[in-house]
Amino acid sequence: MSSTSNTIKEYVQACTVTLRDGTVLPSLGQGTWHMGDDSGLRQQEIEALRTGLDCGMTVIDTAEMYGGGKAEELVGEAVKGRREEAFLVSKVLPNNAGGKKLEEACEGSLSRLGVDQLDLYLLHWRGSIPLKETVRDMEKLKADGKIKRWGVSNLDVRDMKELLSLEHGNNAVCDQVLYHLASRGIEFDLMPWMKEQQMPVIAYCPLDQGGGRTLGESRTLQEIAERRSMTPLQIALAWTIQSGMVLSIPKTSNPAHVRENAGAASVTLANEELEMLDRAFPKPQTKQPLDIV
Ligand SMILES: NC(=O)c1ccc[n+]([C@@H]2O[C@H](COP(=O)([O-])OP(=O)(O)OC[C@H]3O[C@@H](n4cnc5c(N)ncnc54)[C@H](OP(=O)(O)O)[C@@H]3O)[C@@H](O)[C@H]2O)c1
């Protein structure tokens, strides 16, 4: 590995979040939605994930839903021989989130990933199976050694309060929700509440799915990026993790983009820059419905 990669890795390792069970993780991880969809990109995507590991972005987020299991298989190939370096997160579909179905779904994910245990297993979103059953059976998977810990995704404050009121519900270690500069709704209530619970947010779509018009064309992001010789997306990504409360999981199939994203860990935005971003992307003043994709 080059000395440049070592420096990037040091920056990535220096930005961390702490899960509710005390586990410390780097604030920049890797997403995998749509990976494995295009067989022509397979080797490049495996290389991208391995480059991410080289850079210290050890949290890899996947789901049984992604490509009907193809993303998990690709992740399995990427972490072959490097299992100990990776922190593997997968998600169960709501219809499978209880009883025998949960056990089978977890076995399926383990088998596609080629591992014995998931580091974190998330309920992908709330469905019709009562949370009480999901919690009970997540705890069973934990007792059986199939998963190390569990959490949830796409739950807003009301659902989170209900979850934590259940027996063993407060063993949930995180909530994974959509969060980026142009979608700050959770700052109004979910984030402050999670902070009180000492529970980090896992931010999905931290680049607003590649920037598009919201981030890519922002004059403010461009101005800050130019001053720092960075890219606007690096600034946008750095912004998501600066609070120390957020673990962001940008997805990229491109190893050069992986290094670029890892470089965001080297940025600490100054108050003046944060204020500029607040003007361009205002904080929510009222309750917003949870943003989803
Ligand atoms: N829990 C949930 O319900 C949920 C929902 C959505 C997503 N997720 C998770 O969160 C992850 C991230 O979300 P996402 O994939 O939807 O969106 P994202 O990470 O915000 O954006 C991904 C897009 O950004 C591009 N990109 C990444 N880095 C770039 C860079 N440095 N320069 C230019 N383009 C760049 C990627 O293209 P290239 O590949 O060409 O670089 C891809 O098109 C997912 O992969 C998944 O693991 C969870």
PDBQT file of the ligand as one rigid body, heavy atoms in Angstrom, charges set to zero:
ROOT
HETATM    1  N1  LIG A 301     -31.596   1.170   4.796  1.00  0.00    +0.000 N 
HETATM    2  C1  LIG A 301     -32.074   1.551   3.644  1.00  0.00    +0.000 C 
HETATM    3  O1  LIG A 301     -33.303   1.562   3.419  1.00  0.00    +0.000 OA
HETATM    4  C2  LIG A 301     -31.140   2.009   2.582  1.00  0.00    +0.000 A 
HETATM    5  C3  LIG A 301     -31.637   2.693   1.460  1.00  0.00    +0.000 A 
HETATM    6  C4  LIG A 301     -30.723   3.119   0.497  1.00  0.00    +0.000 A 
HETATM    7  C5  LIG A 301     -29.388   2.864   0.653  1.00  0.00    +0.000 A 
HETATM    8  N2  LIG A 301     -28.922   2.157   1.736  1.00  0.00    +0.000 N 
HETATM    9  C6  LIG A 301     -27.476   1.859   1.891  1.00  0.00    +0.000 C 
HETATM   10  O2  LIG A 301     -26.765   3.085   1.830  1.00  0.00    +0.000 OA
HETATM   11  C7  LIG A 301     -25.793   3.006   0.787  1.00  0.00    +0.000 C 
HETATM   12  C8  LIG A 301     -25.549   4.378   0.182  1.00  0.00    +0.000 C 
HETATM   13  O3  LIG A 301     -26.714   4.878  -0.440  1.00  0.00    +0.000 OA
HETATM   14  P1  LIG A 301     -26.874   4.931  -2.034  1.00  0.00    +0.000 P 
HETATM   15  O4  LIG A 301     -26.011   3.905  -2.637  1.00  0.00    +0.000 OA
HETATM   16  O5  LIG A 301     -28.311   4.882  -2.350  1.00  0.00    +0.000 OA
HETATM   17  O6  LIG A 301     -26.404   6.403  -2.399  1.00  0.00    +0.000 OA
HETATM   18  P2  LIG A 301     -25.061   7.257  -2.200  1.00  0.00    +0.000 P 
HETATM   19  O7  LIG A 301     -24.029   6.507  -1.487  1.00  0.00    +0.000 OA
HETATM   20  O8  LIG A 301     -25.502   8.572  -1.665  1.00  0.00    +0.000 OA
HETATM   21  O9  LIG A 301     -24.616   7.506  -3.709  1.00  0.00    +0.000 OA
HETATM   22  C9  LIG A 301     -24.201   6.464  -4.539  1.00  0.00    +0.000 C 
HETATM   23  C10 LIG A 301     -23.940   7.064  -5.908  1.00  0.00    +0.000 C 
HETATM   24  O10 LIG A 301     -22.916   8.032  -5.806  1.00  0.00    +0.000 OA
HETATM   25  C11 LIG A 301     -21.900   7.782  -6.757  1.00  0.00    +0.000 C 
HETATM   26  N3  LIG A 301     -20.632   8.145  -6.122  1.00  0.00    +0.000 N 
HETATM   27  C12 LIG A 301     -20.101   7.634  -4.991  1.00  0.00    +0.000 A 
HETATM   28  N4  LIG A 301     -18.936   8.229  -4.693  1.00  0.00    +0.000 NA
HETATM   29  C13 LIG A 301     -18.727   9.137  -5.670  1.00  0.00    +0.000 A 
HETATM   30  C14 LIG A 301     -17.695  10.071  -5.926  1.00  0.00    +0.000 A 
HETATM   31  N5  LIG A 301     -16.651  10.176  -5.105  1.00  0.00    +0.000 N 
HETATM   32  N6  LIG A 301     -17.778  10.850  -7.046  1.00  0.00    +0.000 NA
HETATM   33  C15 LIG A 301     -18.844  10.746  -7.873  1.00  0.00    +0.000 A 
HETATM   34  N7  LIG A 301     -19.868   9.890  -7.681  1.00  0.00    +0.000 NA
HETATM   35  C16 LIG A 301     -19.800   9.090  -6.579  1.00  0.00    +0.000 A 
HETATM   36  C17 LIG A 301     -21.999   6.328  -7.086  1.00  0.00    +0.000 C 
HETATM   37  O11 LIG A 301     -21.583   6.086  -8.392  1.00  0.00    +0.000 OA
HETATM   38  P3  LIG A 301     -20.269   5.191  -8.704  1.00  0.00    +0.000 P 
HETATM   39  O12 LIG A 301     -20.571   3.820  -8.197  1.00  0.00    +0.000 OA
HETATM   40  O13 LIG A 301     -20.140   5.280 -10.183  1.00  0.00    +0.000 OA
HETATM   41  O14 LIG A 301     -19.125   5.853  -7.981  1.00  0.00    +0.000 OA
HETATM   42  C18 LIG A 301     -23.498   6.063  -6.944  1.00  0.00    +0.000 C 
HETATM   43  O15 LIG A 301     -24.145   6.375  -8.141  1.00  0.00    +0.000 OA
HETATM   44  C19 LIG A 301     -26.403   1.985  -0.169  1.00  0.00    +0.000 C 
HETATM   45  O16 LIG A 301     -25.471   1.509  -1.119  1.00  0.00    +0.000 OA
HETATM   46  C20 LIG A 301     -26.908   0.965   0.798  1.00  0.00    +0.000 C 
HETATM   47  O17 LIG A 301     -25.866   0.152   1.298  1.00  0.00    +0.000 OA
HETATM   48  C21 LIG A 301     -29.782   1.759   2.708  1.00  0.00    +0.000 A 
ENDROOT
TORSDOF 0
